[in-house]
């Protein structure tokens, strides 16, 4: 997924967090790390965005 010029900074991260929350509900048996990796790839997050998500939501 590519970022559109009109897309505000942080929109991808917010979308990824929303998707992550849905995946947690749908797949309670999967690890948070695995689910985070899925959304990081799906939303083509930057290394900084990935680090933020991993530090704050992996546990």
LUMKETOR-273244 format. One line per field, with one value per atom (N, C-alpha, C): residue number from 1; chain; x, y, z; atom name; residue in one letter. Coordinates in pm, 1 decimal, m for minus. Layout:
% residues N
num	(NUM; ...) $
chaine	(A; ...) $
X	(X; ...) $
Y	(Y; ...) $
Z	(Z; ...) $
atome	(CA; ...) $
residu	(A; ...) $
END
This chain:
% residues 59
num	(1; 1; 1; 2; 2; 2; 3; 3; 3; 4; 4; 4; 5; 5; 5; 6; 6; 6; 7; 7; 7; 8; 8; 8; 9; 9; 9; 10; 10; 10; 11; 11; 11; 12; 12; 12; 13; 13; 13; 14; 14; 14; 15; 15; 15; 16; 16; 16; 17; 17; 17; 18; 18; 18; 19; 19; 19; 20; 20; 20; 21; 21; 21; 22; 22; 22; 23; 23; 23; 24; 24; 24; 25; 25; 25; 26; 26; 26; 27; 27; 27; 28; 28; 28; 29; 29; 29; 30; 30; 30; 31; 31; 31; 32; 32; 32; 33; 33; 33; 34; 34; 34; 35; 35; 35; 36; 36; 36; 37; 37; 37; 38; 38; 38; 39; 39; 39; 40; 40; 40; 41; 41; 41; 42; 42; 42; 43; 43; 43; 44; 44; 44; 45; 45; 45; 46; 46; 46; 47; 47; 47; 48; 48; 48; 49; 49; 49; 50; 50; 50; 51; 51; 51; 52; 52; 52; 53; 53; 53; 54; 54; 54; 55; 55; 55; 56; 56; 56; 57; 57; 57; 58; 58; 58; 59; 59; 59) $
chaine	(A; A; A; A; A; A; A; A; A; A; A; A; A; A; A; A; A; A; A; A; A; A; A; A; A; A; A; A; A; A; A; A; A; A; A; A; A; A; A; A; A; A; A; A; A; A; A; A; A; A; A; A; A; A; A; A; A; A; A; A; A; A; A; A; A; A; A; A; A; A; A; A; A; A; A; A; A; A; A; A; A; A; A; A; A; A; A; A; A; A; A; A; A; A; A; A; A; A; A; A; A; A; A; A; A; A; A; A; A; A; A; A; A; A; A; A; A; A; A; A; A; A; A; A; A; A; A; A; A; A; A; A; A; A; A; A; A; A; A; A; A; A; A; A; A; A; A; A; A; A; A; A; A; A; A; A; A; A; A; A; A; A; A; A; A; A; A; A; A; A; A; A; A; A; A; A; A) $
X	(85.1; 0.0; 89.5; 64.6; 145.9; 73.6; 152.3; 95.6; 62.2; m57.4; m99.8; m47.8; m16.6; 35.5; m58.2; m188.9; m284.5; m303.7; m242.5; m257.7; m170.3; m231.1; m159.1; m61.2; 47.3; 145.4; 76.8; 101.7; 42.9; m82.2; m140.3; m260.8; m235.7; m122.7; m91.0; m77.3; m16.1; 2.6; m132.9; m222.5; m356.4; m432.0; m422.2; m489.3; m431.6; m301.1; m235.7; m280.9; m293.8; m340.1; m483.5; m566.6; m705.6; m709.1; m632.1; m623.7; m568.5; m467.5; m406.7; m511.7; m593.0; m697.5; m798.0; m835.6; m929.1; m866.4; m739.5; m672.3; m658.6; m634.8; m626.6; m757.4; m868.4; m999.7; m1026.5; m989.1; m1018.4; m926.4; m803.3; m703.7; m636.2; m710.7; m653.7; m537.1; m525.0; m417.4; m283.8; m286.2; m162.1; m90.6; 40.6; 117.9; 102.6; 116.5; 108.9; 219.2; 336.2; 448.4; 414.2; 355.9; 318.6; 213.3; 115.5; 11.3; 67.6; 159.0; 222.6; 300.3; 369.8; 445.4; 351.8; 234.9; 137.3; 92.4; 57.1; 9.3; 121.8; 242.1; 356.4; 380.6; 368.4; 386.5; 267.6; 148.3; 27.6; 23.6; 62.3; 54.2; 187.5; 286.3; 416.7; 472.7; 479.8; 525.6; 676.5; 719.8; 862.6; 926.1; 1058.3; 1124.7; 1092.9; 1080.8; 1047.5; 906.2; 811.8; 674.6; 669.3; 744.7; 749.8; 808.2; 913.3; 975.3; 876.1; 803.6; 702.9; 599.0; 545.6; 441.8; 497.4; 616.4; 674.5; 703.0; 752.1; 782.5; 656.6; 547.0; 427.5; 316.5; 319.3; 205.3; 242.8; 370.3; 408.9; 378.5; 378.5; 358.0; 213.3) $
Y	(m116.7; 0.0; 122.8; 213.9; 333.8; 449.6; 543.2; 659.2; 764.7; 819.9; 924.7; 1058.7; 1151.5; 1281.7; 1355.8; 1328.5; 1397.5; 1327.5; 1213.6; 1137.6; 1199.7; 1232.5; 1295.8; 1198.5; 1254.4; 1174.0; 1105.0; 977.5; 901.3; 825.3; 855.4; 784.3; 635.5; 600.3; 458.0; 390.0; 458.4; 400.9; 380.6; 476.9; 464.1; 348.3; 338.7; 229.0; 94.8; 89.6; m33.7; m72.8; 24.7; m4.4; m54.6; 3.0; m42.7; m187.1; m214.5; m350.8; m447.4; m404.8; m486.6; m523.1; m426.1; m452.1; m555.1; m543.6; m640.2; m779.6; m785.8; m915.1; m980.4; m900.7; m955.3; m1023.1; m961.2; m1019.5; m1144.7; m1141.5; m1251.9; m1371.6; m1346.8; m1453.2; m1448.8; m1481.0; m1472.3; m1568.6; m1671.5; m1768.8; m1725.2; m1625.6; m1577.9; m1482.3; m1480.1; m1389.4; m1246.1; m1151.6; m1010.5; m975.7; m1032.5; m1004.5; m1044.3; m1161.9; m1210.6; m1120.0; m1077.3; m989.6; m851.9; m801.9; m673.8; m681.7; m791.5; m808.1; m806.6; m868.0; m869.6; m728.2; m648.8; m513.5; m422.9; m445.4; m365.1; m384.4; m508.1; m535.2; m485.3; m509.6; m471.2; m320.3; m240.7; m95.8; m32.1; m114.7; m66.8; 42.3; 8.6; 105.4; 123.5; 242.0; 272.0; 202.0; 188.3; 128.3; 202.2; 333.2; 411.2; 377.1; 366.5; 330.5; 189.4; 97.4; m40.6; m45.7; 28.8; 33.1; 85.2; 190.6; 246.2; 140.9; 72.7; m29.1; m142.4; m188.7; m300.7; m262.5; m141.9; m100.2; m79.3; m40.4; m6.5; m110.4; m203.7; m294.4; m442.6; m475.5; m616.4; m695.0; m629.0; m699.8; m711.4) $
Z	(0.0; 0.0; 0.0; m91.4; m99.3; m33.0; 15.4; 81.0; m22.9; m15.2; m105.7; m55.0; m144.2; m101.0; m6.3; m15.6; 70.0; 204.1; 221.5; 345.4; 454.5; 567.1; 677.2; 740.8; 794.8; 865.3; 982.5; 997.1; 1107.1; 1068.5; 951.4; 909.6; 894.7; 834.8; 817.6; 953.2; 1047.5; 1180.9; 1247.9; 1237.0; 1295.3; 1230.0; 1098.2; 1028.1; 1071.3; 1087.7; 1130.4; 1271.0; 1360.4; 1496.4; 1497.4; 1413.4; 1403.1; 1353.6; 1250.0; 1196.0; 1300.7; 1374.5; 1479.4; 1585.1; 1626.4; 1726.2; 1674.4; 1547.7; 1488.8; 1482.8; 1444.7; 1435.5; 1573.1; 1676.3; 1812.1; 1851.7; 1814.3; 1845.2; 1762.2; 1635.8; 1544.8; 1564.8; 1609.3; 1621.8; 1759.6; 1864.7; 1999.5; 2022.4; 1941.6; 1958.3; 1899.1; 1811.3; 1749.1; 1844.2; 1833.3; 1917.9; 1868.2; 1961.2; 1924.9; 1824.5; 1844.5; 1754.9; 1611.1; 1596.4; 1463.9; 1399.1; 1477.9; 1425.7; 1389.6; 1471.0; 1439.7; 1309.0; 1288.6; 1164.4; 1043.5; 1058.8; 949.4; 913.2; 1014.9; 983.7; 937.4; 987.4; 942.0; 792.8; 747.1; 604.5; 523.1; 571.7; 498.9; 473.8; 574.3; 561.9; 523.6; 492.8; 445.9; 537.8; 667.7; 766.4; 760.6; 799.5; 802.8; 922.9; 923.9; 1040.6; 1171.2; 1165.6; 1286.1; 1334.4; 1242.2; 1278.4; 1336.6; 1277.1; 1327.0; 1467.7; 1491.3; 1622.8; 1725.9; 1691.2; 1781.4; 1818.0; 1717.7; 1743.8; 1829.2; 1795.4; 1870.9; 2016.0; 2039.3; 2175.0; 2259.4; 2195.9; 2271.1; 2270.3; 2175.2; 2162.9; 2156.9; 2160.9; 2149.1; 2277.4; 2389.9; 2517.6; 2555.0) $
atome	(N; CA; C; N; CA; C; N; CA; C; N; CA; C; N; CA; C; N; CA; C; N; CA; C; N; CA; C; N; CA; C; N; CA; C; N; CA; C; N; CA; C; N; CA; C; N; CA; C; N; CA; C; N; CA; C; N; CA; C; N; CA; C; N; CA; C; N; CA; C; N; CA; C; N; CA; C; N; CA; C; N; CA; C; N; CA; C; N; CA; C; N; CA; C; N; CA; C; N; CA; C; N; CA; C; N; CA; C; N; CA; C; N; CA; C; N; CA; C; N; CA; C; N; CA; C; N; CA; C; N; CA; C; N; CA; C; N; CA; C; N; CA; C; N; CA; C; N; CA; C; N; CA; C; N; CA; C; N; CA; C; N; CA; C; N; CA; C; N; CA; C; N; CA; C; N; CA; C; N; CA; C; N; CA; C; N; CA; C; N; CA; C; N; CA; C; N; CA; C; N; CA; C; N; CA; C) $
residu	(X; X; X; X; X; X; X; X; X; X; X; X; X; X; X; X; X; X; X; X; X; X; X; X; X; X; X; X; X; X; X; X; X; X; X; X; X; X; X; X; X; X; X; X; X; X; X; X; X; X; X; X; X; X; X; X; X; X; X; X; X; X; X; X; X; X; X; X; X; X; X; X; X; X; X; X; X; X; X; X; X; X; X; X; X; X; X; X; X; X; X; X; X; X; X; X; X; X; X; X; X; X; X; X; X; X; X; X; X; X; X; X; X; X; X; X; X; X; X; X; X; X; X; X; X; X; X; X; X; X; X; X; X; X; X; X; X; X; X; X; X; X; X; X; X; X; X; X; X; X; X; X; X; X; X; X; X; X; X; X; X; X; X; X; X; X; X; X; X; X; X; X; X; X; X; X; X) $
END
